[in-house]
């Protein structure tokens, strides 16, 4: 089983990352490689010279810790490469925060390390123990435009991880040529890269989240960019200029997906590095281990989140006042039960009340469970699956689908790279039993990582959107973007941010990290009370979602949310 340590930074590394850029005293002078775009921190290089589109905000930097923990769990070591003896000098190319180097320095106590990256986001060495910091050196530069500033045959091992989002396809050959130059004979290079995937949600899912009854609409609808309802999409290609071959969007976040794909296309970055890297690695290294493409599907659905308590306004007559005053009180679940105790009302259907009570009772003990530091990041299976929960009021005869068990595959392997030997892909850098020990709730972390990468590219997507508004407006027509020629850029920006916020909220609901944390015995946080109307809206949404889940297909549940590959080359 994965432990909590398998998805956390070592020791105080997480705290160190949160302090990056703060400085450590008068001797600390951090490079000024950044500028801010709408509150997000980005490198200051031209996109043609440094096409990396992600921001350098804390939540993005912390993703490196998740990647490191997964790799170290699968390898059962600090590296997938096999060593007769520990390396003496190691280069981490595209080192980011330097978290992998710090881990490796503890694992190889007599090894020296160099971390090379475009910008200065590394953990200050003064924060580290002297036994580690004296063996680490941070260097900065652009390996896409200049040669690596190292001597020939200088390193025993080169570590490369998660740089594919910033490397044009035409630069991989140049990069591996340099890696081969600085790697000594007999040295090794390991490459761990993800495909660039846009995780999407089916329309039945997002429409259920935004299901709103008409009786609560008190004002005329605002324009679609300010509405909570999904944007209107054309249902036929005939509504679009016939001179352009544009497909009708298939889901509610199709515009964001189109912008996301375009930023990599425009930078000539291949979105499937797992398919092209083997060609480059086998060209520059005589002995190569090509791991299978490891894909993780969408996570199983989590139960509905417990409902908050209800606020009730009561009216009393004060003896000294000729009138009525109002007092607000809260009735409903205590912090330990999360049951919804509301007055009987004909406005709530019996079916909705039953389902809500069932959802709340399933999670009755969430807040009362103690937190333990050793609890595994796992889905223990003690709660019924969401699809079973969606059918909980139906008879057994209606359970004519088996999506829950089939979609609960924890991983998928592309074994086209070789045959299977004794249950393992030939030359696989990790055994399958490590994958089989992964739990269902751990799959949610891969979806979390993928959509966080999308959010990190927000400003690059905004630049692409502005270009389309100015020069290629026809490309926006299928997505319901109906700005006129005179629309102010500020209004377009607000509309774009609303779309991004909606995507973030939808993915957050789908990932349901609250459920994963509860499985670690973290108590469920107390939610602010809601009015009767607001509570009704929440119940309505939950019922709508539970009903919508019946439409889930096997293909949707097995859609990859992440695909990663390990490749190892030896300089013989």
N, C-alpha and C positions, 0 to 999 in steps of 0.2 A: 504493500500500500504506500501511496505517496504520503509523506508527513507534511506538516505545515512548513517545515524547513525546505521542502522541495519546491515551494513557490514563494520564497522570501529571500531577501538579501542576506548575505552572511554578516553576522555580528551587527555592527552599527553602520553598514554600508548604505542602508536606506536613508538613515539620517544624514549621512554625508552627502548623498545626492541632493537632498532637499536644501542643502546649504551651498550648492554650487553657485558660484558667481558672487557670493556674499563677501568672500575674502577672509583671510585668516590672520591679519595683522598688517603692520606697515611694510613687511617684506613681501606681501602677496600682491602682485600686480597681474591681473588677468588680462589676456589679450582682448582687444576690442574688435571682435570678429562678427558682431551681431547688430541687428537693428530690429525694431518691433513693427509689426504690421497688425493693426487692430488688436493689440494686446498680446499677440503671439510672437515668440522669440525665434528669429530666423537668422541664418548666416548672411553675411553682407556681400557675398560673391555674386557675380553675374551668373544667371542660370545656364548660360552656354558653357562657362568654365567649370561651374560646380552645380550640376543639375539636381542635386538632392533637394526634394520639395518638402520634406517634413520639418516641422517646427522642433525647437529644442526646449520645450517646456517640460516641467518636472514629470507630468504624467506620461510623456513620450519617452523620456530618458529611463523611466522605471520599467518600461517594457523589456529592456535589456536584461533585467534581473529574471523575468519570466523565461526568456529564451535560455539564459545560462542554466537555470534550474532544470528545465526540461532536458537539455543536452547532457548535463552531468548525471541526471537520473538514468537516462538511457545508456550512456557510456559507462556508468558506474565508475567514473573517473573524471578527471579534469579535461580529458581529451579523448577523441575517438581514435587517434593514431596510436599505433603500437610501437613501444620503445623497448629496446634492449636495456637501456639505462636512461635515466631522466636527462632531458636536454640541458645544455649549459647556457644557451642564449636563445631567447624566443622573441619573435616580433608578432604583435597583435595589430593587424592592418585594418584600420577603421575601428579603433578601439572604443569609441564612444566615451562613456564615463570611466572606463578602465576597470569595471567590476570584474571582468573575466581575469584580467591580469592579477588583481588582488587575490582572487580565489586561487589562481595557479601558483602565486608566490607562496601561499600557505601549503600547497600540495607538493611543490618542488622547492624545498627550502634552500637549495644551493644553486638555484638558477637565476640568471639576470634577464630582465625584461625591458622591452622598448614598446611603448604604445604610440602608434602613429594615427593621427586623425586630422581632419580638415580644420576643426575649431577647438578652442580651449574649453572643454566641458568636463575634463577629468577631475577626479577627486584629488584635492590638494595633498601632496605627499606629507606635508606637515601634520596632517590628521592621522597618519598611519604610524604604527609601531616602527621603530627604527630598524628592526630586523627585516622588515618588508620594504620600507620606503628607500633604504639604501641600495636596493637591488632593482629599482624601477626608475625609468626615465620616460618622460612624456615629450614627444616631438610633434610638430604641426607642419602641414603642407598639403598640397593638392596632387595626389598621385595620378590624376587624370591629365595633368598638363606638364608635370616635371618628373624627372627620374627620382626614384627613392634615394634619400640622402644617406645611403649605407654602402659599405664596401662589399665587393664580391665575396661570396662564401662566408658571410658574417654570421648567419643564424642556423641553428639546428632544427628549428621548427617555426612555421608561420601559421598563425591562426587568423582566419577570415570568417566573419559572421555578420549577416544582415546588412550588407552594403549594396545589394542589388537594386534597391530603389534609387540609387544615385550613380549608377554606372551604365552609360550607353553601351549598346551591344558592340559597337565598333571598338570599344576601349578594353574589352576583356582580354584580347590577345596581347595588347601592350602591357596590361597589368600582370598577366601570368609570365610574360617574358622577364619582367623586372623581379618577380618573385623567384623565378628560376635562377636569376643572376645572384641574388643575395643569399640564396639557400645553399649551404655547403653540400658536397657530395654525401649521399646517405641521409640527408635531411628530409623532412616531411612537411607537407602543407595540408591543412584540413579546411574545407569550405563547408559552411552550414548556411544555406540560403532558403528563403521562402519565396514561393510564387506570390505575385501581387494580385490579391483576390479582393473583389468588392463583395462583402457579405450582404445579401439582399433578403428581404422578407416577402412572402407571398401577399397578394393584395387582400385576401380574405383575413389575414392577420392584422394588417394595418387598418383596414376599414372597421374591424371589430373594436380596435382601440379608440377610434374616433366616432363611434356610434353615439349619436345624440338625439333624444326625443324632441319632436317639434314643439310640444307644449311648453318647453322651458325656454324657447326663443322669444325674448321680449323686445328685441330690436331688429330692424332689418339687417340682413346679412351684409357684412363688409365685403370688399373685394377679396378674391380667393387668396391673395398673398397674405392677408391678415386673418383668415378664417382657420378654424380648427379642423375643418373638413378637408379631405384630400383634394389636390388640384384636379380639375376636370381635364380629362385627356380625350382626344378625339377617338372615336370608336371605329373610324374607317380611314383608310389611307386616302380616300377621295377628298377629304377636307384639306389635304395638304397640296401644295403646289406640285403638280405632276412632273415638273422638270427635275425634282429632287427625289432620290430613292431613299426615303427615310422610314424606318420601321416604327410602328406604334409602340409606345412604352408598355412593358409587361408588368411593371410594379410601380408603386407610388414614389419610389426614390430613384426612378430611372434617370432623371436629370442629373442628380448628384453622381450616379454611376457613369454617365456619359462624360461629365467634366473630369471625373477621377481618371478614367481611361485615357482621356485626351492629354492630360498633363504628362503622362509617361510616353504616349505616342509622339508628342511634340518634342520630347527630349531624346527620342530614339532609344528608349529603355525597354528592353524585352520584358514583358510581364510574366513570362514563364522561364525564369532562369534555370529551373530544375531540368528543363529539356535541352538547353543550349550549353550549359557549363560542362557536361561530360566531353563534348567535342574539343573544347579548349584545354581541358585538363589532360586528356589523352595525347594532345599534340605536344605539350611541353614536359610531360613526365612519363617515364617508361613504365612504371608500375603504378596502377591506379585501382582504387577500390571505389566502386560506384554503388552507394546504398540505394535502396528503393525509394520512390517518392512516397512519403508518409503523409496521408491526408486524414484530417479529423472532420467528422460530419457535424451538422448542427446538433446542439445539445438537446436532450429530452426536455420537454416542457416542464416547468416548475408549477407547483400549485399556485392558486390565487393568493396574493398577499392578504394577510388579515386586515379586516376593515377597522378603521379608527372609531372612537366613540362618537356619539351624536350630541350636539349641543341643543338645548331646549330653552326657549325663552318663555318665562312665566310672567304673568301680570298680577300685581297685588295692589290693593287699595291702601294707601298710607292714611292713618287717622288724621294727621295734621295737614294733609295735602288734599285739596279738592280735585282729585284726578287719579289717574292710574300711572304707575311707574313700572318699568320693565326690569327684570332681573334675568341674567343668563346663567344657566347652570349646565353641567355636563352629566349626561347619563350614558351608560354603555359599558364597554369592557374595561376592566381594571388592567393595570400593567402586567398582571400575571395570567389573565385568562383570554383576553382578546375575543370575548363573545360579545355580540352586538345585542344589547337590551334596549329595544326601542318600543314605543307605544304601538299597540295594535292599530293598523290603519288599512283601510280598504284600498289605498293607493299602491300598496305592495301586494303583488300576486302571491298566492300560496306557493307556487312553484319557485319563485325567486327567493322567498323566505327560506324554503327548505334547502335550496342549493347554497344560499349564503351561510346558513347555520352549519351545513356540512363542511363548507370550506373553512369556517372559523374553528370548528371543533377539531378538524384534522391538525390544526396548528395551535391547539389550545395551550400546549406546554412550552411554546417557543420562548417566551420571555422569562420563564422560571428556570430554564436549564442553565446550570453554571457554565462558564467558559473555562476550558482547559487548554493549556498551552501545547499539549501533545496530541490533540485531536487531529486525525488525518483529514486531508482535503478530499473528502469522498462523499459519495451518494450512497448511504447505507442501505437504501431500498426498503426502509421501514414504512415509508409513505407510499401510497398507491401512486402509480404513474398518472400524469396529467390527462392522458387520453382515456385511461380508465376512469379518472375522476370526472371527465366530461360526460361519460356514459353512466355515472354512478346511480342515476335515477331510472335508468333503463333496465329492462330485463336482460338476463344473460343471452337470450336469443338474439338480441340486437347487436351483440359484440361480434360482428362478422368480419372485422378487420384485425390484422395482426401487426399494425404499423409500430406499436410501442416496442415490441421486442426486436423487430427487424431494423428499426431506426436507431436502436440503442447500441449499434456497433460502435465501439469506442475508437476504432481507427480503420483505415483502408490502406492497402499497400499496392502500388503499381509494380508488379513483378516482371514487367517486360524486359528489365535489364538482365535477367538471368533466371535459371531454374530454381525450384525449391529443393533444398536439401534438409531432410529431417525437420521439416516444419519451418525452416528459416530460409529467407532468400540467400542465394549463394553470395558469399563474401560480404554479407550484411555487417555493418559496423556495430550493430546492437542486436541482442537476442530478442525473440518475440515474447518471451515470458515477461520481460520488462514492460512491454506494451500491454500485455494481458492483465497486468496488475493495475493499470490505470483505471480510475473509477469514472462513472458516468458524469458526475458533477465537474470533474476536471476538464471535460470537454468544453464547458462554458468559458474557461479561461482562454481557449484558443479563439473562440468567437469574440471575446472581449478584446484580445490583442488585435485582431483583424480590423474591427471597426474603430479602434483607437488610432490605427495607422491612417484610416480614411480621414478622421477628424483632424489629424496632424497635418494633412495636406489642404486644409481649408483655404488658406490664402493663395496657394497655387491654383486651386479651383476657381477662386474669385477672379483671378487674372484671366483665366480662360473664359469665364462667363462674360466679363467685360468685353473681351475681344469678339465674342459671338454677338453680343448686343450691338456692337458698333459695325461689324463687318459681315457677320454670317447669321443674320437674324432668322433666316429660314430654318436653321438647325434647331431653334428653340420652339418652333411651332408645335411639334408633337408633344412637348412636355407641358403645354398650357401656359407658357410664359408669354403674356399678352401685353407687354409694355409698348407704349407708343414711342415715336421718335424723340419726343421731348421729355421723356421721363428723366427726372433727376437721378444722378448716380447714387445719392444718399438713399433715395427710395428703393432703388435696385438692391443696394447693400442690405437694407433692412429686410427686404423680401428674401434675399439669399440667406441671411442669418436665421430667419424663421424656418426655412427649409432645412438648414443644418441642425437647428435645435430639435426639429421634429424627428429627423433621422436619429439623432443621439438619444432622444427619449424612447423611440421605438426599439432601438437596439438594447438600450438599458433594460427595458421591460422584458425583452426576449432572453437576454443573458441571465437576469434574475440573480445577481450576485448576492442579494440578501439571503437567498435560499442556500447558496454555497456556504456563506458565513455562518448561517444557523446550523448547518451540518458540522461546522467546527465548534459548535456549542457557544457561539456568540449569541447573546440575547437579542431578540428583535427590538429595534428602537421604537420608543413610544411615538405615535403619530399624533399630529394636531387634530383636535376634534373637528367634525364637519357638521354643517347644518343638515336638516332632514332632506332637503333637496339635493345637496351635494352627496350625501350618503346614498340616496337613491340613484344618482348618476353613477357612482362607483359600483353599486350592485348591478345596475343595468349593463355597464361595461363588462363586468365579470361574467354575467350570464351570456352576453353576446360573444365573448371570447371563448367560453366553454362550448358554446354551440358551434362557433366557427372552427374550432379545432377538429371537429368531425370531418372537415374537408381536407385535412392534411393527407398528403400522399407520400408513398415510400420514397419517391424521387426527391421531394422537398426535404424530407428528414435526413436523407443521405447526401444532400448537397454539401460539398466541402466548404468549410469555413476557414480552413488553413491547409496548406500543402508545403512540406519542408523536405529537404534532401541533404544528406551528408555525403561528401565526396572527399577522398583522401588521395594525395599523390606523393610518391617517393622519388627523390632526385638521385637515381642510381647512376 
